[in-house]
Each structure stands twice: as structure tokens, then as C-alpha cells.
Amino acid sequence: MEFTILFLATAIVMLIAWRGQRPLALGLFGAS
Amino acid sequence: MTQARAITLNTLSLYAVALVLAAAYAAQFILHELPCPLCLLQRILFAALAVGPILNIRFGPRPSHYAMSLLAAVAGAVASTRQVLLHIMPGDAGYGSALLGYHYYTWALLGFVAAIVLLAAILLFDRQFEEEKAVLPATGGAFAQTAVWLVIALTAANVMTTLLECGFGACADNPVVYELLKRAA
């Protein structure tokens, strides 16, 4: 399950990096 | 190196990540070799390598974006080295099948080391960081957009296939069946 969550977190960070705010993407990347 | 050339190289790196994720899927679906927990971790870290280039394409190249990919590459090198060392004893056949004489985790280690070297090399070119952000189209053109969505789609697909493989518990050390499909059958 932990790997599923890590893949999901990576996909969300990618989407935010592409569509959202840069500081949020950097923060989420650091958190995950 | 101009900013436009740096963006092109970042786009190519996204296609390289997509190729790695697609090759991993080929082993999973054509050879029916399910990825082990360490294999999944290496896949995740290959996917994490793509976050830096995506930010570079959208916001222009910055050292912090390359640093993110560099951290992912170092973590990936650690994970793949761990797996190489698990199978380093003489007589150990290794995990899974070999491709051109090397197991996938050995190829992964070579890939992560190559990424570290290439990231350090591209950081040497200062001019890419000095140009105006407004020079670039916000989304980098169709070639770059295709690369970004391809990597995002492959990562999202991995969310589903990993859930199918591992289910809602811990992933098996040596998985041979998809946990959720086994429960459904």
C-alpha cells in the first residue's frame, strides 16, 4: 500500500508542477 | 547553453524517464514478472526524477529544479545499490530475468548514476539561468507537453497497477500474483 501512496504522491506533485503553483510543488516534493 | 536548448534537453530527459517506465511495464506485462518492493521503489524514484524537468519546462530552468531531480537520482542509486548488494554473493542467481546480461536493478543503478552525472553536467551551464522567463512559451510547445503528459500518465497507471499488485496491505517480498485480482477470483 505504501508504494501505491508514493506513486500517487509523485503523480500529484507532477500535476501540481505542471498546472499548479511552484512553491506548492516544491513543498510537496520535499514532504514526500 | 541557451534557455531554449536547456528546455529541449529537459524534454528529452522526460522521454527517457517515460522509456524506463514503459520498459518496466514491458517486463511486468510481457514477461509476467511482477516488481518486488525494492523494484517499485526504484520505479517511483525514476518517476520522481521527472518533477525537476517538468518544473524547468513550465517555469524556466532553475538550479533548485535540477536539485530535486538530483536528490531523487541519489535516492534511486541508494535503493538500486541495496538490491545489487542483496544478490552479490557468488551463486546467487539474482531477482528476475536479465536484460543484456544485467538484471533490471543493475540497469537501474547505471541509469541513476548516469542521471547524477548528466544533472551535474547541465548545472555547469550558467547562461540557461540568466535569460528572461518571458522568452519561453509557458508550456514549452507540443513536443514538451506530450512528454509531460506521457510521464504523468505512466505514473498514474503505476498507481493502479501497484494497487492491484499489492492490495491494501504490505507488498509481498516476491510477488507472483496480483493481490486484488486474487481476492476477486
Backbone of each chain as ProteinMPNN parsed JSONL, in Angstrom:
{"seq_chain_A": "MEFTILFLATAIVMLIAWRGQRPLALGLFGAS", "coords_chain_A": {"N_chain_A": [[0.832, -1.212, 0.0], [2.018, 1.175, 0.708], [3.662, 1.791, -1.434], [1.876, 2.289, -3.46], [0.756, 4.633, -2.475], [2.997, 6.285, -2.564], [3.473, 6.382, -5.343], [1.117, 7.674, -6.07], [1.429, 10.109, -4.713], [3.655, 11.096, -6.095], [2.572, 11.393, -8.664], [0.674, 13.354, -8.144], [2.315, 15.498, -7.343], [3.638, 15.918, -9.769], [1.465, 16.775, -11.379], [0.775, 19.135, -10.048], [3.15, 20.531, -10.389], [2.991, 20.971, -13.096], [0.553, 22.214, -13.564], [-0.151, 23.683, -11.319], [0.906, 25.709, -8.498], [4.299, 26.756, -8.133], [5.751, 26.892, -5.568], [4.149, 25.189, -4.025], [4.435, 22.729, -5.321], [7.167, 22.277, -4.915], [7.222, 22.134, -2.12], [5.541, 19.917, -1.603], [6.998, 17.94, -2.896], [9.273, 17.865, -1.306], [8.082, 17.01, 1.053], [7.171, 14.474, 0.409]], "CA_chain_A": [[0.0, 0.0, 0.0], [2.875, 2.365, 0.807], [4.18, 2.121, -2.76], [0.745, 2.907, -4.174], [0.643, 6.015, -1.987], [4.154, 7.045, -3.08], [3.21, 6.659, -6.768], [0.041, 8.678, -6.116], [2.023, 11.39, -4.304], [4.511, 11.559, -7.203], [1.697, 11.846, -9.757], [0.054, 14.631, -7.723], [3.368, 16.527, -7.413], [3.829, 16.217, -11.2], [0.324, 17.572, -11.856], [0.88, 20.482, -9.469], [4.292, 21.177, -11.06], [2.606, 21.317, -14.47], [-0.658, 23.046, -13.62], [-0.373, 24.465, -10.105], [1.892, 26.696, -8.052], [5.653, 26.221, -7.966], [6.12, 26.618, -4.164], [3.39, 24.024, -3.548], [5.078, 21.534, -5.899], [8.447, 22.084, -4.212], [6.913, 21.723, -0.747], [5.024, 18.542, -1.609], [8.116, 17.056, -3.271], [10.088, 17.722, -0.1], [7.338, 16.243, 2.057], [7.028, 13.067, 0.005]], "C_chain_A": [[0.865, 1.259, 0.0], [3.428, 2.785, -0.554], [3.099, 2.756, -3.632], [0.628, 4.377, -3.779], [1.8, 6.871, -2.519], [3.991, 7.364, -4.566], [2.152, 7.763, -6.901], [0.59, 10.06, -5.757], [2.889, 11.966, -5.425], [3.662, 12.108, -8.35], [1.063, 13.197, -9.405], [1.078, 15.766, -7.799], [3.621, 16.924, -8.87], [2.715, 17.115, -11.73], [0.393, 19.001, -11.32], [2.04, 21.241, -10.116], [3.895, 21.692, -12.443], [1.459, 22.313, -14.53], [-0.803, 24.014, -12.439], [0.747, 25.435, -9.793], [3.232, 26.036, -7.76], [6.014, 25.947, -6.502], [5.405, 25.398, -3.591], [4.028, 22.727, -4.053], [6.392, 21.237, -5.176], [8.213, 21.572, -2.791], [6.441, 20.283, -0.676], [6.117, 17.547, -1.974], [8.991, 16.806, -2.041], [9.41, 16.848, 0.946], [7.263, 14.767, 1.707], [8.39, 12.433, -0.223]], "O_chain_A": [[0.516, 2.27, -0.61], [3.639, 3.97, -0.809], [3.375, 3.646, -4.437], [0.431, 5.249, -4.625], [1.608, 8.032, -2.88], [4.32, 8.464, -5.01], [2.277, 8.662, -7.732], [0.264, 11.055, -6.405], [2.865, 13.17, -5.68], [3.981, 13.144, -8.933], [0.933, 14.072, -10.261], [0.761, 16.863, -8.259], [3.797, 18.102, -9.179], [2.973, 18.089, -12.438], [0.108, 19.958, -12.04], [1.939, 22.442, -10.364], [4.398, 22.717, -12.902], [1.396, 23.151, -15.429], [-1.487, 25.033, -12.542], [1.444, 25.919, -10.684], [3.303, 24.93, -7.224], [6.536, 24.873, -6.205], [5.967, 24.663, -2.779], [4.147, 21.753, -3.31], [6.689, 20.083, -4.865], [8.923, 20.684, -2.32], [6.871, 19.517, 0.186], [6.165, 16.443, -1.432], [9.394, 15.674, -1.773], [10.057, 16.057, 1.633], [7.287, 13.909, 2.589], [8.472, 11.255, -0.569]]}, "seq_chain_B": "MTQARAITLNTLSLYAVALVLAAAYAAQFILHELPCPLCLLQRILFAALAVGPILNIRFGPRPSHYAMSLLAAVAGAVASTRQVLLHIMPGDAGYGSALLGYHYYTWALLGFVAAIVLLAAILLFDRQFEEEKAVLPATGGAFAQTAVWLVIALTAANVMTTLLECGFGACADNPVVYELLKRAA", "coords_chain_B": {"N_chain_B": [[24.929, 27.489, -22.895], [21.729, 27.978, -24.22], [18.516, 29.042, -22.895], [16.403, 27.897, -24.282], [17.577, 25.649, -25.438], [18.226, 24.227, -23.159], [15.669, 23.634, -22.25], [14.846, 21.913, -24.275], [16.592, 19.754, -23.805], [15.699, 19.034, -21.263], [13.145, 18.183, -21.947], [13.772, 15.953, -23.519], [14.861, 14.389, -21.526], [12.586, 13.765, -20.099], [11.293, 12.091, -21.919], [13.111, 10.014, -21.777], [12.727, 9.114, -19.141], [10.087, 8.267, -19.434], [10.518, 6.178, -21.195], [11.957, 4.378, -19.577], [10.0, 3.778, -17.62], [8.107, 2.609, -19.294], [9.543, 0.407, -20.229], [9.814, -1.009, -17.874], [7.151, -1.691, -17.489], [6.861, -3.347, -19.7], [8.399, -5.571, -18.962], [6.824, -6.352, -16.858], [4.272, -6.941, -17.966], [4.652, -8.363, -20.367], [6.655, -10.273, -19.886], [5.614, -11.189, -17.59], [6.643, -10.643, -15.024], [6.364, -9.694, -11.854], [6.924, -6.617, -10.144], [9.171, -6.373, -7.374], [9.171, -5.121, -3.91], [11.486, -3.391, -3.616], [12.021, -2.97, -6.289], [9.734, -1.553, -7.057], [10.145, 0.747, -5.55], [12.373, 1.786, -6.841], [11.225, 2.335, -9.34], [9.441, 4.355, -8.57], [11.25, 6.332, -7.832], [12.485, 6.81, -10.263], [10.328, 7.961, -11.572], [10.065, 10.2, -9.933], [12.292, 11.603, -10.694], [11.39, 13.027, -12.847], [10.063, 15.291, -11.995], [11.633, 17.622, -11.666], [12.466, 18.328, -14.426], [9.846, 18.837, -15.42], [9.094, 21.117, -13.969], [11.128, 22.805, -14.889], [10.432, 23.087, -17.586], [7.976, 24.366, -17.399], [8.394, 26.68, -15.742], [10.844, 27.679, -16.492], [14.426, 27.047, -16.542], [15.886, 26.327, -13.394], [18.296, 26.203, -10.744], [17.304, 24.963, -8.416], [15.302, 23.253, -9.341], [16.752, 21.355, -10.771], [18.148, 20.352, -8.595], [16.177, 18.966, -7.206], [15.706, 16.763, -8.881], [18.227, 15.688, -8.739], [18.396, 14.861, -6.063], [16.436, 12.863, -6.093], [17.667, 11.103, -7.874], [19.955, 10.349, -6.45], [18.786, 9.053, -4.248], [17.567, 6.978, -5.658], [19.819, 5.679, -6.67], [20.883, 4.742, -4.284], [18.86, 2.929, -3.476], [18.899, 1.072, -5.618], [21.537, 0.192, -5.456], [21.442, -1.083, -2.996], [19.803, -3.264, -3.715], [21.417, -4.539, -5.615], [23.527, -5.298, -3.952], [22.222, -7.125, -2.344], [22.176, -9.367, -3.895], [24.753, -10.101, -4.44], [26.413, -12.138, -3.666], [28.448, -14.963, -4.57], [26.998, -17.43, -6.665], [24.395, -16.663, -6.228], [21.481, -16.234, -8.032], [20.197, -13.903, -8.552], [17.441, -11.475, -8.747], [14.585, -11.929, -10.69], [14.57, -11.724, -14.359], [17.368, -11.322, -16.654], [18.575, -8.576, -18.609], [20.328, -8.19, -21.479], [22.48, -9.301, -20.112], [22.541, -8.056, -17.64], [20.75, -7.581, -14.571], [17.539, -5.989, -13.92], [17.717, -4.199, -11.771], [20.409, -3.622, -11.744], [20.705, -2.291, -14.16], [19.092, -0.168, -13.436], [20.652, 1.047, -11.443], [22.812, 1.893, -13.037], [21.405, 3.692, -14.633], [20.526, 5.639, -12.75], [23.007, 6.596, -11.841], [23.975, 7.647, -14.235], [22.079, 9.661, -14.543], [22.739, 11.321, -12.356], [25.289, 12.208, -13.135], [24.674, 13.503, -15.58], [22.921, 15.496, -14.691], [24.622, 16.991, -13.046], [26.35, 17.843, -15.019], [24.716, 19.469, -16.677], [24.141, 21.485, -14.947], [26.432, 22.963, -15.028], [26.195, 24.871, -16.964], [25.695, 28.105, -16.967], [24.312, 30.095, -18.367], [21.73, 29.399, -19.041], [20.236, 30.03, -16.818], [20.151, 32.73, -16.717], [18.608, 34.066, -18.566], [15.626, 35.834, -19.653], [12.483, 34.906, -18.275], [10.233, 35.271, -19.786], [10.839, 34.704, -22.406], [10.253, 32.135, -23.091], [7.598, 29.942, -24.246], [4.803, 29.353, -22.12], [4.164, 26.675, -21.75], [5.989, 25.213, -23.168], [5.647, 24.093, -25.777], [4.353, 21.613, -28.175], [5.864, 19.243, -28.298], [7.137, 19.139, -25.811], [4.894, 19.204, -24.135], [3.655, 16.786, -24.758], [5.567, 15.009, -23.761], [5.469, 15.576, -21.007], [2.796, 14.888, -20.316], [2.836, 12.224, -21.008], [4.628, 11.079, -19.15], [3.271, 11.694, -16.773], [0.934, 10.208, -17.207], [1.953, 7.584, -17.281], [2.911, 7.37, -14.669], [0.538, 7.669, -13.228], [-0.757, 5.383, -14.132], [0.837, 3.492, -12.921], [0.06, 3.836, -10.297], [-2.393, 2.536, -10.255], [-1.721, -0.117, -11.111], [0.081, -0.871, -9.137], [-1.542, -0.82, -6.917], [-3.267, -2.9, -7.608], [-1.419, -4.997, -7.586], [-0.282, -5.046, -4.969], [-2.404, -4.699, -3.266], [-4.234, -3.74, -0.315], [-2.555, -4.108, 1.768], [0.809, -4.81, 3.011], [3.314, -5.04, 0.464], [4.149, -8.109, -1.189], [7.266, -9.873, -0.652], [8.286, -11.372, -2.745], [6.5, -11.129, -5.213], [3.98, -12.921, -6.988], [1.432, -13.005, -7.868], [-1.38, -10.829, -8.616], [-2.625, -9.165, -5.938], [-5.203, -7.981, -5.517], [-6.645, -8.992, -7.668], [-6.542, -11.664, -7.147], [-8.093, -11.84, -4.89], [-10.527, -11.135, -5.935], [-11.084, -13.232, -7.621]], "CA_chain_B": [[23.687, 26.847, -23.332], [20.574, 28.871, -24.114], [17.387, 28.506, -22.138], [15.613, 27.036, -25.173], [18.271, 24.357, -25.574], [18.069, 23.527, -21.871], [14.287, 23.106, -22.23], [14.834, 20.741, -25.168], [17.257, 18.656, -23.1], [14.779, 18.614, -20.201], [12.073, 17.425, -22.601], [14.338, 14.649, -23.878], [15.016, 13.602, -20.295], [11.249, 13.243, -19.762], [11.073, 10.923, -22.78], [13.963, 8.936, -21.249], [12.016, 8.575, -17.971], [8.926, 7.533, -19.96], [11.047, 4.926, -21.777], [12.284, 3.49, -18.45], [8.738, 3.31, -17.032], [7.476, 1.715, -20.275], [10.326, -0.839, -20.243], [9.434, -1.738, -16.651], [5.83, -2.271, -17.775], [7.062, -4.439, -20.664], [8.826, -6.734, -18.168], [5.706, -6.766, -15.996], [3.113, -7.475, -18.681], [5.029, -9.314, -21.426], [7.381, -11.389, -19.265], [4.85, -11.556, -16.38], [7.486, -10.536, -13.819], [5.825, -8.629, -11.001], [8.009, -5.905, -9.448], [9.326, -6.556, -5.926], [9.099, -3.809, -3.241], [12.63, -2.519, -3.968], [11.844, -2.614, -7.706], [8.714, -0.492, -7.081], [10.762, 1.968, -5.022], [13.219, 2.338, -7.905], [10.313, 2.927, -10.328], [8.927, 5.62, -8.014], [12.323, 7.335, -7.862], [12.639, 7.21, -11.67], [9.233, 8.904, -11.835], [10.364, 11.449, -9.205], [13.295, 12.328, -11.496], [10.713, 13.844, -13.863], [9.46, 16.514, -11.444], [12.536, 18.742, -11.989], [12.264, 18.761, -15.812], [8.501, 19.422, -15.616], [9.175, 22.5, -13.453], [12.003, 23.566, -15.795], [9.693, 23.401, -18.817], [6.881, 25.308, -17.083], [8.824, 27.953, -15.125], [12.209, 28.018, -16.905], [15.408, 26.288, -15.756], [16.407, 26.877, -12.13], [19.122, 25.198, -10.045], [16.508, 24.204, -7.428], [14.593, 22.177, -10.042], [17.734, 20.29, -11.017], [18.488, 19.764, -7.293], [15.132, 17.986, -6.872], [15.989, 15.538, -9.639], [19.487, 15.137, -8.227], [18.057, 14.148, -4.82], [15.73, 11.633, -6.481], [18.648, 10.203, -8.501], [20.816, 9.796, -5.384], [17.956, 8.079, -3.519], [17.413, 5.824, -6.549], [21.107, 4.964, -6.7], [20.998, 4.027, -3.0], [17.923, 1.795, -3.497], [19.349, 0.04, -6.567], [22.771, -0.39, -4.901], [20.97, -2.01, -1.959], [19.338, -4.508, -4.342], [22.595, -5.208, -6.201], [24.29, -5.923, -2.857], [21.451, -8.278, -1.847], [22.387, -10.522, -4.781], [26.14, -10.034, -4.903], [27.169, -13.329, -3.274], [28.632, -15.955, -5.639], [25.979, -18.474, -6.678], [23.071, -16.035, -6.192], [21.036, -16.03, -9.42], [19.612, -12.575, -8.689], [15.972, -11.419, -8.782], [14.022, -11.685, -12.02], [15.398, -12.086, -15.504], [18.417, -10.353, -17.012], [18.48, -7.93, -19.929], [21.696, -7.996, -21.993], [23.454, -9.751, -19.124], [22.392, -7.373, -16.345], [19.394, -7.553, -14.024], [16.927, -4.659, -14.048], [18.2, -3.283, -10.727], [21.75, -3.167, -12.147], [20.434, -1.243, -15.16], [18.564, 0.998, -12.705], [21.798, 1.73, -10.824], [23.523, 2.605, -14.115], [20.543, 4.814, -15.033], [20.562, 6.692, -11.73], [24.35, 7.204, -11.862], [24.009, 8.478, -15.45], [21.267, 10.86, -14.258], [23.522, 12.201, -11.47], [26.365, 12.817, -13.938], [24.08, 14.431, -16.547], [22.39, 16.657, -13.96], [25.772, 17.816, -12.65], [26.9, 18.441, -16.245], [23.853, 20.551, -17.185], [24.247, 22.596, -13.98], [27.64, 23.743, -15.33], [25.904, 25.907, -17.958], [25.03, 29.187, -16.221], [23.52, 31.025, -19.183], [20.318, 28.986, -19.05], [19.559, 30.607, -15.653], [20.258, 34.189, -16.761], [17.707, 34.666, -19.534], [14.294, 36.218, -19.188], [11.488, 33.828, -18.284], [9.21, 35.565, -20.789], [11.275, 34.236, -23.722], [9.694, 30.814, -23.359], [6.163, 29.723, -24.103], [4.562, 28.861, -20.758], [4.035, 25.222, -21.675], [7.102, 24.564, -23.846], [5.356, 23.54, -27.092], [3.669, 20.311, -28.224], [6.839, 18.177, -28.024], [7.317, 19.103, -24.356], [3.617, 18.85, -23.498], [3.461, 15.338, -24.931], [6.479, 14.33, -22.826], [4.967, 15.752, -19.637], [1.571, 14.095, -20.103], [3.218, 10.8, -21.103], [5.207, 10.691, -17.854], [2.195, 11.739, -15.768], [0.031, 9.076, -17.466], [2.624, 6.343, -16.863], [2.957, 7.361, -13.201], [-0.835, 7.406, -12.771], [-1.025, 3.96, -14.414], [1.551, 2.73, -11.889], [-0.758, 3.88, -9.076], [-3.409, 1.484, -10.374], [-1.138, -1.472, -11.178], [0.682, -1.182, -7.836], [-2.668, -1.147, -6.033], [-3.699, -4.253, -7.989], [-0.399, -5.971, -7.213], [-0.022, -5.118, -3.522], [-3.634, -4.632, -2.487], [-4.268, -2.713, 0.734], [-1.575, -4.448, 2.805], [2.207, -4.674, 2.594], [3.614, -5.761, -0.771], [4.894, -9.354, -0.97], [8.693, -9.774, -0.982], [8.485, -11.985, -4.056], [5.115, -11.226, -5.677], [3.736, -13.736, -8.183], [0.052, -12.752, -8.309], [-1.962, -9.529, -8.248], [-3.396, -9.419, -4.713], [-6.63, -7.618, -5.637], [-7.283, -9.89, -8.641], [-6.657, -12.961, -6.479], [-9.242, -11.766, -3.971], [-11.746, -11.045, -6.729], [-11.333, -14.51, -8.312]], "C_chain_B": [[22.52, 27.807, -23.149], [19.463, 28.197, -23.323], [16.561, 27.541, -23.004], [16.265, 25.667, -25.322], [18.155, 23.537, -24.283], [16.678, 22.906, -21.767], [14.192, 21.865, -23.112], [15.471, 19.538, -24.48], [16.386, 18.129, -21.961], [13.634, 17.782, -20.776], [12.567, 16.026, -22.969], [14.509, 13.764, -22.638], [13.671, 13.029, -19.839], [10.919, 12.028, -20.623], [11.915, 9.735, -22.299], [13.304, 8.288, -20.026], [10.809, 7.741, -18.432], [9.367, 6.186, -20.536], [11.358, 3.912, -20.676], [10.999, 2.913, -17.848], [8.017, 2.347, -17.979], [8.213, 0.381, -20.328], [10.002, -1.684, -19.009], [8.073, -2.4, -16.838], [5.945, -3.44, -18.739], [7.48, -5.702, -19.914], [7.666, -7.271, -17.353], [4.61, -7.481, -16.79], [3.473, -8.494, -19.768], [5.721, -10.532, -20.819], [6.674, -11.889, -17.994], [5.727, -11.606, -15.133], [6.966, -9.368, -12.985], [6.961, -7.95, -10.244], [7.993, -6.141, -7.932], [9.253, -5.17, -5.245], [10.261, -2.876, -3.598], [12.539, -2.071, -5.432], [10.838, -1.473, -7.829], [9.3, 0.83, -6.602], [11.65, 2.623, -6.091], [12.376, 2.967, -9.009], [9.824, 4.289, -9.856], [10.0, 6.709, -8.129], [12.677, 7.731, -9.294], [11.557, 8.231, -12.028], [9.522, 10.252, -11.161], [11.435, 12.274, -9.924], [12.63, 13.327, -12.441], [10.178, 15.163, -13.315], [10.316, 17.744, -11.781], [12.368, 19.231, -13.423], [10.891, 19.37, -16.075], [8.508, 20.878, -15.138], [10.043, 23.363, -14.365], [11.27, 23.992, -17.059], [8.638, 24.473, -18.523], [7.4, 26.676, -16.641], [10.193, 28.439, -15.608], [13.209, 27.305, -16.007], [15.856, 27.048, -14.504], [17.241, 25.792, -11.449], [18.315, 24.354, -9.061], [15.745, 23.061, -8.088], [15.542, 21.02, -10.326], [18.089, 19.589, -9.709], [17.463, 18.71, -6.885], [15.386, 16.669, -7.589], [17.261, 14.866, -9.129], [19.237, 14.34, -6.943], [17.357, 12.826, -5.128], [16.712, 10.622, -7.069], [19.56, 9.564, -7.452], [20.037, 8.741, -4.586], [17.773, 6.812, -4.358], [18.687, 4.999, -6.628], [21.307, 4.166, -5.413], [20.114, 2.774, -3.017], [18.422, 0.692, -4.433], [20.661, -0.59, -6.113], [22.425, -1.419, -3.828], [20.553, -3.341, -2.597], [20.481, -5.27, -5.014], [23.348, -5.957, -5.106], [23.556, -7.132, -2.271], [21.774, -9.55, -2.637], [23.839, -10.633, -5.235], [26.944, -11.301, -4.568], [27.298, -14.313, -4.439], [27.565, -17.053, -5.534], [24.558, -17.935, -6.621], [22.649, -15.701, -7.626], [20.434, -14.645, -9.641], [18.099, -12.639, -8.757], [15.509, -11.111, -10.201], [14.988, -12.054, -13.137], [16.412, -10.978, -15.808], [18.163, -9.796, -18.403], [19.905, -7.592, -20.374], [22.75, -8.287, -20.911], [23.35, -9.097, -17.756], [20.936, -7.44, -15.881], [18.874, -6.114, -14.044], [17.46, -3.678, -13.005], [19.625, -2.802, -11.009], [21.626, -2.08, -13.206], [19.927, 0.027, -14.471], [19.703, 1.779, -12.06], [22.578, 2.521, -11.878], [22.729, 3.841, -14.554], [20.591, 5.961, -14.042], [21.928, 7.383, -11.696], [24.485, 8.109, -13.094], [23.231, 9.772, -15.224], [22.04, 11.841, -13.377], [24.585, 12.945, -12.278], [25.786, 13.856, -14.904], [23.525, 15.68, -15.867], [23.525, 17.583, -13.523], [26.335, 18.538, -13.874], [26.049, 19.625, -16.71], [23.873, 21.76, -16.229], [25.476, 23.468, -14.236], [27.334, 24.933, -16.239], [25.051, 27.018, -17.332], [24.059, 30.013, -17.06], [22.035, 30.678, -19.202], [19.53, 29.631, -17.905], [19.464, 32.135, -15.732], [19.219, 34.844, -17.658], [16.34, 34.963, -18.926], [13.333, 35.034, -19.278], [10.485, 33.997, -19.422], [9.578, 35.068, -22.183], [10.553, 32.947, -24.094], [8.174, 30.826, -23.406], [5.92, 29.029, -22.766], [4.554, 27.349, -20.673], [5.064, 24.483, -22.524], [6.835, 23.944, -25.203], [4.811, 22.122, -27.019], [4.605, 19.152, -27.863], [7.016, 18.008, -26.509], [6.022, 18.69, -23.65], [3.329, 17.362, -23.588], [4.314, 14.571, -23.926], [5.936, 14.393, -21.401], [3.761, 14.851, -19.388], [1.854, 12.602, -20.18], [3.75, 10.304, -19.757], [4.131, 10.687, -16.765], [1.254, 10.534, -15.941], [0.662, 7.756, -17.0], [2.692, 6.239, -15.333], [1.567, 7.06, -12.638], [-1.205, 5.942, -13.011], [-0.352, 3.081, -13.363], [0.807, 2.756, -10.553], [-1.746, 2.71, -9.107], [-2.795, 0.085, -10.344], [-0.477, -1.863, -9.857], [-0.411, -1.527, -6.827], [-3.177, -2.562, -6.333], [-2.715, -5.302, -7.479], [-0.317, -6.157, -5.69], [-1.302, -5.16, -2.7], [-3.532, -3.538, -1.433], [-3.317, -3.018, 1.888], [-0.162, -4.195, 2.312], [2.439, -5.518, 1.343], [4.421, -7.032, -0.458], [6.358, -9.175, -1.37], [8.986, -10.305, -2.385], [7.109, -12.198, -4.698], [4.991, -12.075, -6.953], [2.303, -13.564, -8.709], [-0.365, -11.335, -7.9], [-2.922, -9.76, -7.081], [-4.887, -9.126, -4.898], [-7.347, -8.537, -6.611], [-7.482, -11.266, -8.025], [-7.886, -12.986, -5.568], [-10.556, -11.772, -4.745], [-12.117, -12.39, -7.35], [-11.967, -15.552, -7.376]], "O_chain_B": [[22.334, 28.379, -22.075], [19.457, 26.984, -23.108], [16.086, 26.511, -22.526], [15.579, 24.645, -25.331], [18.006, 22.316, -24.318], [16.522, 21.794, -21.261], [13.542, 20.884, -22.749], [14.948, 18.427, -24.562], [16.337, 16.923, -21.718], [13.206, 16.8, -20.171], [11.865, 15.037, -22.757], [14.324, 12.548, -22.699], [13.619, 11.942, -19.264], [10.342, 11.054, -20.139], [11.485, 8.586, -22.399], [13.318, 7.065, -19.886], [10.544, 6.663, -17.901], [8.675, 5.18, -20.383], [11.061, 2.726, -20.819], [10.913, 1.712, -17.595], [7.392, 1.386, -17.533], [7.581, -0.667, -20.457], [9.925, -2.91, -19.086], [7.862, -3.531, -16.4], [5.211, -4.421, -18.614], [6.971, -6.787, -20.199], [7.527, -8.481, -17.172], [4.081, -8.501, -16.346], [2.682, -9.391, -20.057], [5.424, -11.671, -21.178], [7.084, -12.886, -17.399], [5.579, -12.493, -14.292], [7.11, -8.205, -13.363], [7.866, -8.625, -9.753], [6.939, -6.112, -7.297], [9.271, -4.151, -5.936], [10.041, -1.692, -3.855], [12.922, -0.953, -5.776], [11.046, -0.537, -8.602], [9.008, 1.891, -7.153], [11.676, 3.846, -6.229], [12.746, 4.004, -9.559], [9.792, 5.251, -10.622], [9.704, 7.853, -8.474], [13.119, 8.856, -9.531], [11.825, 9.229, -12.696], [9.261, 11.309, -11.734], [11.481, 13.496, -9.781], [13.222, 14.346, -12.796], [9.868, 16.067, -14.091], [9.778, 18.791, -12.142], [12.151, 20.423, -13.637], [10.771, 20.312, -16.858], [7.99, 21.763, -15.82], [9.727, 24.531, -14.592], [11.453, 25.106, -17.55], [8.441, 25.385, -19.326], [6.914, 27.708, -17.104], [10.655, 29.497, -15.18], [12.904, 26.989, -14.857], [16.161, 28.24, -14.552], [16.934, 24.606, -11.562], [18.598, 23.169, -8.883], [15.555, 22.011, -7.474], [15.188, 19.854, -10.147], [18.308, 18.378, -9.695], [17.816, 17.689, -6.294], [15.295, 15.596, -6.993], [17.359, 13.639, -9.093], [19.805, 13.263, -6.76], [17.643, 11.801, -4.509], [16.608, 9.425, -6.8], [19.898, 8.385, -7.552], [20.563, 7.67, -4.286], [17.818, 5.702, -3.828], [18.64, 3.769, -6.65], [21.835, 3.054, -5.441], [20.554, 1.693, -2.626], [18.375, -0.487, -4.084], [20.888, -1.776, -6.352], [23.033, -2.488, -3.758], [20.899, -4.411, -2.097], [20.512, -6.5, -4.987], [23.758, -7.102, -5.296], [24.189, -8.057, -1.762], [21.662, -10.662, -2.119], [24.121, -11.194, -6.294], [28.025, -11.515, -5.117], [26.355, -14.479, -5.213], [27.272, -17.539, -4.442], [23.61, -18.658, -6.929], [23.351, -14.988, -8.343], [20.187, -14.25, -10.781], [17.525, -13.726, -8.817], [15.975, -10.162, -10.831], [16.061, -12.61, -12.905], [16.321, -9.863, -15.294], [17.603, -10.475, -19.264], [20.598, -6.808, -19.727], [23.77, -7.604, -20.819], [24.003, -9.536, -16.81], [20.011, -7.367, -16.689], [19.639, -5.158, -14.166], [17.639, -2.493, -13.285], [20.015, -1.717, -10.577], [22.34, -1.078, -13.169], [20.275, 1.142, -14.859], [19.733, 3.009, -12.113], [22.957, 3.67, -11.648], [23.303, 4.899, -14.813], [20.685, 7.123, -14.437], [22.007, 8.602, -11.542], [25.042, 9.204, -13.007], [23.657, 10.844, -15.653], [22.007, 13.049, -13.614], [24.761, 14.154, -12.127], [26.327, 14.953, -15.038], [23.64, 16.786, -16.396], [23.41, 18.805, -13.617], [26.746, 19.695, -13.786], [26.586, 20.664, -17.092], [23.654, 22.898, -16.644], [25.56, 24.584, -13.725], [28.106, 25.891, -16.292], [23.836, 26.875, -17.19], [23.096, 30.568, -16.532], [21.186, 31.555, -19.36], [18.31, 29.77, -17.992], [18.784, 32.762, -14.919], [18.966, 36.043, -17.536], [15.956, 34.445, -17.877], [13.368, 34.262, -20.236], [9.956, 33.021, -19.955], [8.715, 35.013, -23.059], [10.275, 32.697, -25.267], [7.529, 31.608, -22.707], [6.731, 28.213, -22.328], [4.9, 26.788, -19.633], [5.027, 23.254, -22.6], [7.734, 23.306, -25.751], [4.801, 21.501, -25.956], [4.192, 18.198, -27.203], [7.04, 16.891, -25.994], [6.049, 17.923, -22.687], [2.832, 16.749, -22.643], [3.853, 13.607, -23.315], [5.94, 13.396, -20.679], [3.703, 14.14, -18.385], [1.2, 11.804, -19.508], [3.363, 9.235, -19.286], [4.088, 9.78, -15.934], [0.832, 9.919, -14.962], [-0.01, 6.917, -16.401], [2.547, 5.153, -14.773], [1.431, 6.29, -11.687], [-1.887, 5.33, -12.189], [-0.898, 2.054, -12.962], [0.906, 1.814, -9.766], [-1.911, 1.991, -8.122], [-3.286, -0.796, -9.638], [-0.469, -3.038, -9.489], [-0.237, -2.411, -5.988], [-3.481, -3.325, -5.415], [-3.119, -6.361, -7.0], [-0.286, -7.283, -5.193], [-1.286, -5.611, -1.554], [-2.839, -2.539, -1.624], [-3.273, -2.279, 2.871], [0.054, -3.473, 1.338], [1.836, -6.579, 1.18], [5.272, -7.028, 0.431], [6.668, -8.431, -2.3], [9.817, -9.762, -3.112], [6.608, -13.322, -4.725], [5.801, -11.953, -7.872], [2.001, -13.929, -9.845], [0.2, -10.732, -6.987], [-3.918, -10.47, -7.224], [-5.735, -9.92, -4.49], [-8.525, -8.839, -6.421], [-8.453, -11.958, -8.33], [-8.607, -13.98, -5.48], [-11.559, -12.326, -4.295], [-13.292, -12.673, -7.583], [-12.239, -16.676, -7.799]]}, "name": "protein", "num_of_chains": 2, "seq": "MEFTILFLATAIVMLIAWRGQRPLALGLFGASMTQARAITLNTLSLYAVALVLAAAYAAQFILHELPCPLCLLQRILFAALAVGPILNIRFGPRPSHYAMSLLAAVAGAVASTRQVLLHIMPGDAGYGSALLGYHYYTWALLGFVAAIVLLAAILLFDRQFEEEKAVLPATGGAFAQTAVWLVIALTAANVMTTLLECGFGACADNPVVYELLKRAA"}
